[in-house]
Amino acid sequence: MTDGISDESADVVGVLTERIEDRFDMGMDQLRAAVDAAPTANPDATDVVKWHGLLVEAQSVLERAEDDLLAALQTQPSEVDDPTMGLAHRVNAAVTARDGRAMVVRWLLDPDAPGKKDLAAERLARLRPRSGPAVQTSVPHRPAGTPASASAWRPARSAR
């Protein structure tokens, strides 16, 4: 890969954390505090902090799964039993989750990534959290004495 992260990198979280800190010019703790204080101030920072947290969580799950597998393998004779094979599958699933989250963080950090400057980017921007509802969710207030128009919302009548 040309983005500074090799497939053999043992510290994916560390490499991506450094890239985040370089991009936002502050440490992760500072960035997390800034996002917590004003989550809508910088949507890019909010997204990166969210996905970095998910990445850290996935790395922790992977490490526990690897530890469990290693402990089971140390007690195995030459053949691996089904429970140990299940632990191996758990490790594979944890690697997949961690790598997927790492890919999202890399995508968020790359301003020229596919989908950031086209129709897909516009759709993504529309999915970002809003400060209020997208559509009116209540009946509009009508000043007293103003007649309701023929097309005004009316409660449904019960059918008897």
C-alpha positions in Angstrom: 0.0 0.0 0.0 1.1 3.5 -0.6 -0.7 5.2 2.3 2.0 4.3 4.9 0.3 1.3 6.3 1.6 -2.1 5.2 -0.4 -5.3 5.4 2.2 -6.6 7.9 1.8 -3.6 10.2 1.3 -4.9 13.7 0.2 -1.5 15.0 -2.6 -0.3 12.7 -4.2 1.7 15.5 -0.9 3.5 16.3 -0.2 4.4 12.7 -3.7 5.7 12.1 -3.7 7.6 15.4 -0.5 9.4 14.3 -2.1 10.3 11.0 -5.2 11.7 12.8 -3.1 13.7 15.2 -1.1 15.1 12.2 -4.2 15.9 10.3 -5.9 17.8 13.1 -2.7 19.1 14.7 -3.6 17.8 18.2 -3.4 14.7 20.3 -6.3 12.2 20.3 -7.3 13.1 23.8 -7.5 16.8 22.9 -9.4 16.0 19.7 -11.9 13.8 21.5 -12.4 16.5 24.1 -13.0 19.1 21.4 -15.5 16.9 19.6 -17.3 16.1 22.9 -17.5 19.8 23.6 -18.8 20.8 20.1 -19.8 17.7 18.1 -21.2 19.8 15.2 -18.4 22.3 14.8 -16.3 20.0 12.6 -18.2 17.0 11.2 -15.0 15.5 9.7 -13.3 15.5 13.2 -16.5 14.0 14.7 -16.6 11.2 12.2 -12.9 10.4 12.6 -13.1 10.4 16.4 -16.2 8.1 16.3 -14.5 5.6 13.9 -11.2 5.8 15.7 -13.0 4.7 18.9 -14.6 1.8 17.0 -11.2 0.9 15.7 -9.6 0.9 19.2 -12.5 -1.2 20.4 -12.1 -3.7 17.5 -8.3 -3.9 18.2 -9.0 -4.7 21.9 -11.5 -7.5 20.9 -8.8 -8.9 18.5 -6.1 -8.9 21.2 -8.4 -10.8 23.6 -9.3 -13.3 20.9 -5.7 -13.9 20.0 -4.8 -14.4 23.7 -7.6 -16.9 24.1 -6.5 -18.8 21.0 -2.9 -18.8 22.1 -3.8 -20.2 25.5 -6.0 -22.9 23.9 -3.2 -23.9 21.4 -0.7 -24.3 24.2 -2.9 -26.9 25.8 -3.6 -28.8 22.6 -1.9 -32.0 21.4 -0.9 -32.1 17.8 -4.6 -32.0 16.5 -6.8 -28.9 17.1 -10.2 -29.6 18.5 -13.5 -27.9 17.5 -13.6 -25.3 20.4 -10.0 -24.2 19.5 -11.0 -24.0 15.8 -13.9 -21.8 16.9 -11.4 -19.5 18.6 -9.4 -19.3 15.4 -12.5 -18.3 13.5 -13.2 -15.7 16.2 -9.7 -14.3 15.6 -10.3 -14.1 11.9 -13.6 -12.3 12.4 -11.9 -9.8 14.8 -9.2 -9.1 12.2 -11.9 -8.5 9.6 -13.7 -6.1 11.9 -10.6 -4.2 12.8 -9.4 -4.0 9.2 -12.8 -2.7 8.0 -12.8 0.0 10.6 -9.2 0.9 9.8 -10.3 1.3 6.1 -13.0 3.7 7.1 -10.6 5.8 9.2 -8.1 5.9 6.2 -11.0 6.9 3.9 -12.1 9.7 6.3 -8.5 11.0 6.4 -8.0 11.0 2.6 -9.6 14.2 1.1 -9.1 12.7 -2.4 -10.6 9.3 -1.6 -13.2 8.0 -4.1 -16.7 9.2 -3.4 -15.6 12.4 -1.6 -16.0 14.8 -4.6 -19.0 13.5 -6.5 -22.6 12.5 -6.2 -21.8 9.9 -3.5 -20.2 12.7 -1.5 -23.4 14.8 -1.7 -25.5 11.8 -0.6 -23.1 11.2 2.3 -23.4 14.9 3.4 -27.1 14.5 3.5 -26.8 11.6 5.8 -24.9 13.6 8.4 -26.8 14.3 11.7 -29.0 17.3 11.5 -29.7 19.8 14.2 -33.5 19.3 13.8 -35.9 17.2 11.9 -35.7 17.1 8.1 -39.4 17.6 7.7 -42.0 19.3 9.9 -43.3 16.8 12.4 -46.2 18.7 13.9 -49.2 20.6 12.7 -48.3 24.2 11.9 -49.5 26.7 14.4 -52.4 28.8 13.1 -53.0 32.1 14.8 -56.4 32.4 16.5 -59.2 33.7 14.3 -57.5 32.6 11.1 -59.7 30.2 9.1 -58.1 26.9 8.1 -57.7 26.4 4.4 -59.5 23.6 2.6 -56.2 21.7 2.3 -55.2 22.0 6.0 -54.4 18.8 7.8 -57.4 17.3 9.6 -57.4 14.3 11.9 -58.8 11.2 10.4 -62.4 10.3 11.2 -63.0 6.9 12.7 -65.0 4.6 10.4 -68.1 3.1 12.0 
